[in-house]
Amino acid sequence: MNKDLENIKKAVLLVVLLCLFGKVSAQRDVAVRNNLVYDVSLTPNLGVDVRVAEHWTLGITGGYRPWPTDDNKTRKWRHLLIAPELRWWPDSTFHKGYWGLNLIYSHYNVGNVKFPFGMYKAVRHNRLEGDLAAIGLFYGRSWRLNRWFRMEGELGMAVGYAWAKRYDCAHCGSYLGRDNKPFLIPKVTLNIVYQKVGKKPVQPIVTPIDTIAPPPPPPAFAFHPVADNTGRAGILQKDNPVLAHISQYRPYDRTRVLRKEKGALYVHFPLDKSILLHDFRQNAPTLDRIVSITRQVMADTTSSVQRIQIVGLASIEGGVAHNEQLSADRAQALKQYVQQQVPQATDALFDVASGGEAWAELRDQINDVIGEMTASGTEADGKRLASLRQALVLIDSEADLTRREQRLRNLDQGRTFAYIKQHLLADQRNSGYLRIYYDYVPDTAAATINQASQLLQQERYAEALTLLQGVKNDPRAWNALGVALWHTGNRSAALDSFRQAAQQGNADAKENLRMLNK
């Protein structure tokens, strides 16, 4: 009986410790639980878990079964159990699955008890009085029932060592010897849990600037310059090099090699024709692209088409006067097609030039072929290489275009011209060069925001705030405005500005909110 009184004192001490433990940790998330499976054995029990980190809880379980208190009864299952444990929760809200590690200590007095599944046969006909210690690993799952209660189910296994005295079961029994051995204990738990979850702040507490000083060091806010708003034309230009700003425009002269200018579009014509066919060669996608770009820019309110430059070209074959007219007609045919598809494109927008015979283009093509043959270094190309070099000399030295063509046809008994006609002249039978030049309304708001960003970097927050107040209706200004408001003391308005910018997809504002919430 004296031992039972000592165990009762231990149990009372355990309850006091658990209560103190919960009181000390009242500012953290605390869960109190009862093992329903343990209750079936008529053992009162209680467990407490306290959050010690975002994904970790530290807990302790106590169980005490004092009866029967009459030592004359041979059937006994008296015991005291203490089990501290550590849990890891992948979901930091005490929800879903978790893993646990526990330590177990028990003082017991057990006899004439038949455990299920053939476990612990030593206590069926004898009484064991002693202690055990074990370490266990388990997995659990949590299900929330309502705001305050949830259920937990656990499965695990513990390994330990027990040391006990063995007695005969008659009354207190005769001493039979010691029973010391290692053992395995399965863990099957069903807990009902009462939990008070501490609330995390969703935003920093805003205190008037005149009551406390800003916390050192100040937050390292993220902010970057904003891009100049070039309108729809500026956006299209990223994927359509045919668009260029009007500042890049220059009138056509016949020394320009148009084929080397990035982004130009070409529309092809049949041999010796100026009729523009939509389905000839690659005309269809090119024409559709020209029309689509022109329509989109002209429909935009912040950008506009300033000039559409078209240069008509013809190959060097035939009479010079005929080719001059042919190149002019081809340029006009393309202009008329664009105007038919986009009626807003008036004559004043077009810069139409006749490039005549494309000698500059041909010379550049021949020069490229010479470079390729020189790099390959094959003997088969040696004679052709020499004749093509003669062709370059002829083009540079003969000013009369008619005589230049005749002499080129006679070079190397016509073989050089035959090669040029087969491999180079086909691409000259087109309208030539087309480029669209645009302009846009100056983006004064972007300039103001970027000027304010420079002031923020210099910690001149009041000056930056003055500038940003003038463009506060521009979403691009909201993140920088939040930085300026925060540093000048208006933190509530700063948070609102950060949130508005984040809703618009501003990455800097999202990072600033994350930092403040953390």
JOZI-V323985 format. One record per residue. N is the residue number from 1. PHI is phi in degrees with one decimal (999 if undefined). OMEGA is omega as a letter, one per 20 degrees, with the letter a starting at -180 (999 if undefined). Layout:
BEGIN
n: (N | N)
phi: (PHI | PHI)
omega: (OMEGA | OMEGA)
END
This chain:
BEGIN
n: (1 | 2 | 3 | 4 | 5 | 6 | 7 | 8 | 9 | 10 | 11 | 12 | 13 | 14 | 15 | 16 | 17 | 18 | 19 | 20 | 21 | 22 | 23 | 24 | 25 | 26 | 27 | 28 | 29 | 30 | 31 | 32 | 33 | 34 | 35 | 36 | 37 | 38 | 39 | 40 | 41 | 42 | 43 | 44 | 45 | 46 | 47 | 48 | 49 | 50 | 51 | 52 | 53 | 54 | 55 | 56 | 57 | 58 | 59 | 60 | 61 | 62 | 63 | 64 | 65 | 66 | 67 | 68 | 69 | 70 | 71 | 72 | 73 | 74 | 75 | 76 | 77 | 78 | 79 | 80 | 81 | 82 | 83 | 84 | 85 | 86 | 87 | 88 | 89 | 90 | 91 | 92 | 93 | 94 | 95 | 96 | 97 | 98 | 99 | 100 | 101 | 102 | 103 | 104 | 105 | 106 | 107 | 108 | 109 | 110 | 111 | 112 | 113 | 114 | 115 | 116 | 117 | 118 | 119 | 120 | 121 | 122 | 123 | 124 | 125 | 126 | 127 | 128 | 129 | 130 | 131 | 132 | 133 | 134 | 135 | 136 | 137 | 138 | 139 | 140 | 141 | 142 | 143 | 144 | 145 | 146 | 147 | 148 | 149 | 150 | 151 | 152 | 153 | 154 | 155 | 156 | 157 | 158 | 159 | 160 | 161 | 162 | 163 | 164 | 165 | 166 | 167 | 168 | 169 | 170 | 171 | 172 | 173 | 174 | 175 | 176 | 177 | 178 | 179 | 180 | 181 | 182 | 183 | 184 | 185 | 186 | 187 | 188 | 189 | 190 | 191 | 192 | 193 | 194 | 195 | 196 | 197 | 198 | 199 | 200 | 201 | 202 | 203 | 204 | 205 | 206 | 207 | 208 | 209 | 210 | 211 | 212 | 213 | 214 | 215 | 216 | 217 | 218 | 219 | 220 | 221 | 222 | 223 | 224 | 225 | 226 | 227 | 228 | 229 | 230 | 231 | 232 | 233 | 234 | 235 | 236 | 237 | 238 | 239 | 240 | 241 | 242 | 243 | 244 | 245 | 246 | 247 | 248 | 249 | 250 | 251 | 252 | 253 | 254 | 255 | 256 | 257 | 258 | 259 | 260 | 261 | 262 | 263 | 264 | 265 | 266 | 267 | 268 | 269 | 270 | 271 | 272 | 273 | 274 | 275 | 276 | 277 | 278 | 279 | 280 | 281 | 282 | 283 | 284 | 285 | 286 | 287 | 288 | 289 | 290 | 291 | 292 | 293 | 294 | 295 | 296 | 297 | 298 | 299 | 300 | 301 | 302 | 303 | 304 | 305 | 306 | 307 | 308 | 309 | 310 | 311 | 312 | 313 | 314 | 315 | 316 | 317 | 318 | 319 | 320 | 321 | 322 | 323 | 324 | 325 | 326 | 327 | 328 | 329 | 330 | 331 | 332 | 333 | 334 | 335 | 336 | 337 | 338 | 339 | 340 | 341 | 342 | 343 | 344 | 345 | 346 | 347 | 348 | 349 | 350 | 351 | 352 | 353 | 354 | 355 | 356 | 357 | 358 | 359 | 360 | 361 | 362 | 363 | 364 | 365 | 366 | 367 | 368 | 369 | 370 | 371 | 372 | 373 | 374 | 375 | 376 | 377 | 378 | 379 | 380 | 381 | 382 | 383 | 384 | 385 | 386 | 387 | 388 | 389 | 390 | 391 | 392 | 393 | 394 | 395 | 396 | 397 | 398 | 399 | 400 | 401 | 402 | 403 | 404 | 405 | 406 | 407 | 408 | 409 | 410 | 411 | 412 | 413 | 414 | 415 | 416 | 417 | 418 | 419 | 420 | 421 | 422 | 423 | 424 | 425 | 426 | 427 | 428 | 429 | 430 | 431 | 432 | 433 | 434 | 435 | 436 | 437 | 438 | 439 | 440 | 441 | 442 | 443 | 444 | 445 | 446 | 447 | 448 | 449 | 450 | 451 | 452 | 453 | 454 | 455 | 456 | 457 | 458 | 459 | 460 | 461 | 462 | 463 | 464 | 465 | 466 | 467 | 468 | 469 | 470 | 471 | 472 | 473 | 474 | 475 | 476 | 477 | 478 | 479 | 480 | 481 | 482 | 483 | 484 | 485 | 486 | 487 | 488 | 489 | 490 | 491 | 492 | 493 | 494 | 495 | 496 | 497 | 498 | 499 | 500 | 501 | 502 | 503 | 504 | 505 | 506 | 507 | 508 | 509 | 510 | 511 | 512 | 513 | 514 | 515 | 516 | 517 | 518)
phi: (999 | -60.8 | -63.0 | -64.2 | -63.2 | -63.8 | -65.1 | -62.9 | -60.3 | -62.1 | -64.7 | -61.3 | -61.2 | -61.6 | -61.9 | -61.3 | -61.9 | -62.4 | -65.1 | -62.9 | -58.8 | -66.8 | -67.2 | -62.1 | -97.7 | -63.1 | -83.1 | -110.8 | -74.3 | -123.8 | -127.3 | -114.5 | -134.1 | -131.9 | -86.6 | -68.8 | -66.2 | -64.4 | -61.5 | -59.7 | -82.6 | 60.2 | -113.7 | -60.5 | -149.7 | -152.3 | -131.7 | -131.2 | -122.9 | -128.5 | -69.2 | -112.3 | -158.0 | -58.4 | -116.6 | -126.4 | -128.4 | -117.0 | -141.0 | -148.4 | -120.0 | -128.2 | -138.2 | -143.5 | -121.7 | -86.9 | -103.5 | -75.1 | -86.5 | -87.8 | -69.1 | -75.3 | -82.9 | -79.6 | -85.9 | -134.2 | -152.1 | -88.6 | -166.5 | -125.2 | -129.6 | -130.2 | -141.6 | -71.5 | -149.2 | -123.1 | -120.1 | -117.1 | -111.2 | -56.7 | -96.6 | -75.7 | -99.7 | 56.4 | -132.9 | 67.7 | -89.7 | -156.4 | -115.0 | -142.0 | -130.4 | -132.9 | -110.7 | -129.2 | -130.3 | -145.9 | -108.0 | -138.4 | -143.0 | -128.7 | -159.8 | 57.8 | -120.0 | -104.9 | -83.8 | -70.1 | 60.7 | 70.7 | -80.6 | 52.6 | -65.0 | -64.1 | -99.6 | -72.2 | -124.5 | -130.7 | -116.4 | -114.8 | -127.8 | -178.7 | -136.1 | -144.7 | -138.6 | -153.3 | -129.1 | -135.5 | -126.7 | -147.4 | -120.9 | -130.7 | -137.1 | -115.0 | -128.0 | -81.0 | -94.3 | -158.2 | -63.7 | -110.5 | -121.1 | -148.9 | -109.3 | -130.3 | -118.7 | -134.9 | -131.1 | -169.0 | -148.1 | -125.6 | -120.6 | -158.8 | -139.9 | -120.6 | -130.8 | -150.8 | -99.3 | -101.7 | -127.8 | -69.5 | -83.1 | -71.4 | 48.4 | -75.8 | 85.8 | -84.1 | -69.9 | -108.7 | 134.2 | -100.6 | -133.8 | -112.3 | -169.5 | -76.8 | -157.9 | -117.4 | -120.6 | -74.3 | -118.5 | -129.9 | -129.7 | -132.6 | -101.5 | -101.4 | -121.4 | -104.0 | -134.6 | -108.5 | -92.2 | -68.2 | -87.6 | -89.9 | -66.6 | -91.0 | -156.6 | -61.2 | -73.1 | -93.0 | -113.8 | -51.6 | -64.0 | -83.9 | -101.8 | -137.7 | -82.9 | -58.0 | -68.4 | -84.0 | -78.0 | -68.0 | -59.5 | -90.7 | -71.1 | -98.3 | -158.0 | -135.9 | -60.3 | -97.9 | -77.1 | -65.9 | -83.3 | -92.4 | 73.9 | -62.4 | -63.1 | -63.7 | -68.1 | -65.6 | -62.6 | -59.3 | -111.5 | -135.9 | -62.2 | -62.2 | -84.6 | -144.7 | -68.9 | -61.5 | -65.9 | -92.5 | -70.2 | -147.4 | -60.5 | -80.1 | -137.0 | -75.4 | -86.3 | -73.1 | -96.6 | -68.3 | -64.1 | -96.4 | -87.5 | -63.0 | 94.1 | -67.1 | -109.4 | -122.4 | -119.5 | -94.4 | -122.2 | -63.2 | -56.2 | 60.4 | -125.7 | -119.6 | -85.8 | -87.6 | -104.3 | -62.8 | -102.1 | -87.8 | 49.4 | -102.9 | -65.1 | -56.0 | -64.4 | -66.8 | -63.5 | -62.2 | -66.5 | -59.0 | -65.6 | -62.9 | -63.1 | -61.7 | -61.9 | -63.9 | -68.6 | -69.8 | -83.7 | -82.7 | -90.8 | -105.5 | -140.2 | -152.6 | -79.2 | -99.9 | -162.2 | -116.6 | -95.6 | -127.2 | -122.2 | -84.1 | -132.2 | -137.8 | -75.3 | -80.7 | -75.4 | 93.0 | -70.3 | -65.0 | -62.9 | -60.9 | -68.8 | -61.2 | -69.3 | -62.5 | -66.8 | -65.6 | -66.0 | -64.7 | -62.0 | -66.7 | -63.3 | -67.7 | -58.7 | -64.6 | -63.5 | -62.0 | -66.5 | -65.4 | -83.8 | -128.5 | -59.8 | -70.0 | -78.9 | -78.2 | -58.6 | -65.4 | -78.7 | -94.3 | -118.6 | -105.4 | -130.0 | -96.4 | -89.7 | 62.4 | -72.6 | -84.8 | -69.0 | -63.1 | -65.8 | -63.5 | -60.1 | -66.0 | -64.1 | -61.2 | -63.8 | -65.7 | -63.1 | -60.2 | -62.7 | -64.9 | -66.8 | -64.9 | -68.8 | -71.6 | 69.5 | -83.8 | -66.2 | -62.0 | -89.4 | -61.0 | -68.5 | -66.3 | -62.2 | -65.7 | -69.3 | -69.1 | -66.4 | -64.5 | -64.7 | -63.2 | -61.5 | -63.5 | -62.3 | -75.4 | -99.1 | -98.9 | -81.0 | -73.9 | -66.3 | -66.5 | -64.6 | -61.1 | -65.8 | -62.4 | -65.2 | -66.7 | -66.1 | -87.4 | -64.9 | 53.4 | 56.4 | 86.7 | -68.2 | -64.4 | -66.5 | -61.8 | -65.7 | -63.2 | -64.5 | -73.7 | -107.2 | -120.2 | -76.3 | -60.9 | -74.4 | -87.1 | -86.0 | -148.2 | -76.1 | 92.6 | -93.4 | -139.5 | -143.5 | -109.3 | -106.4 | -127.8 | -139.9 | -143.4 | -68.7 | -54.6 | -91.0 | -69.5 | -64.8 | -61.8 | -63.0 | -66.9 | -61.8 | -68.9 | -65.1 | -65.2 | -61.9 | -64.5 | -66.1 | -61.7 | -62.9 | -89.2 | 61.5 | -99.1 | -70.0 | -64.4 | -65.4 | -62.7 | -62.5 | -60.4 | -65.9 | -70.0 | -62.4 | -74.8 | -125.1 | -67.2 | -85.3 | -88.7 | -55.0 | -66.7 | -88.8 | -66.7 | -67.7 | -62.4 | -62.8 | -60.8 | -62.3 | -65.0 | -63.7 | -59.9 | -74.8 | -99.7 | 103.2 | -93.3 | -76.9 | -62.9 | -66.3 | -63.9 | -62.0 | -60.6 | -67.2 | -61.5 | -64.0 | -61.4 | -65.8 | -64.6 | -64.2 | -84.2 | 93.6 | -70.9 | -65.6 | -62.9 | -65.0 | -61.2 | -66.0 | -65.1 | -64.7 | -60.4 | -64.4 | -67.7 | -64.2 | -65.8)
omega: (r | r | r | r | r | r | r | r | r | a | r | r | r | a | r | r | r | r | r | r | a | a | r | a | a | a | r | r | a | r | r | a | r | a | a | r | r | r | a | r | a | r | r | a | a | r | r | r | r | r | r | r | a | a | a | r | r | a | r | r | r | r | a | r | a | a | j | r | a | a | r | r | a | r | a | r | r | r | r | a | r | a | r | a | r | a | r | a | r | r | a | r | a | a | r | a | r | r | a | r | a | r | a | r | r | r | a | r | a | r | r | r | r | r | a | r | r | a | r | a | a | a | r | a | r | r | r | r | a | a | r | r | a | r | a | r | a | r | a | r | a | r | a | r | r | a | a | a | r | r | r | r | a | r | r | a | r | r | a | a | a | r | a | r | a | r | r | a | a | a | r | r | r | r | a | a | a | r | a | a | r | a | r | r | r | r | r | a | r | a | r | a | r | a | r | a | r | a | r | r | a | r | r | r | a | r | r | a | a | a | r | r | r | a | r | i | a | r | r | a | r | r | a | r | r | a | r | a | a | r | a | a | r | r | a | a | a | a | a | a | r | r | r | r | a | r | a | a | r | a | a | r | a | r | a | r | a | a | a | a | a | r | a | r | a | r | a | r | r | a | r | a | r | r | a | a | a | a | r | a | a | a | a | a | r | r | r | r | r | a | a | a | a | r | a | a | a | r | a | a | a | r | a | r | a | a | r | a | r | r | r | a | r | r | a | a | r | a | a | a | r | a | r | a | a | a | r | r | r | r | r | r | r | r | a | r | r | a | r | a | a | a | a | a | a | a | a | a | a | r | a | a | r | r | r | r | a | a | r | r | a | a | r | r | r | a | r | r | r | r | r | a | r | r | a | r | r | a | a | a | a | a | r | r | r | a | r | r | r | r | r | r | a | a | a | a | a | a | a | a | r | r | r | r | a | a | r | r | a | a | r | r | r | a | r | a | r | r | r | a | a | a | a | a | a | a | r | r | a | a | r | a | r | r | a | r | a | r | a | r | a | a | a | a | r | r | r | a | a | r | r | r | r | r | r | r | r | a | r | a | a | r | r | a | r | r | a | r | r | r | a | r | r | a | a | a | a | r | r | r | r | r | a | r | a | a | r | r | a | a | r | r | r | r | r | a | r | a | r | r | r | r | r | r | a | a | r | a | r | r | r | r | r | a | a | r | r | 999)
END
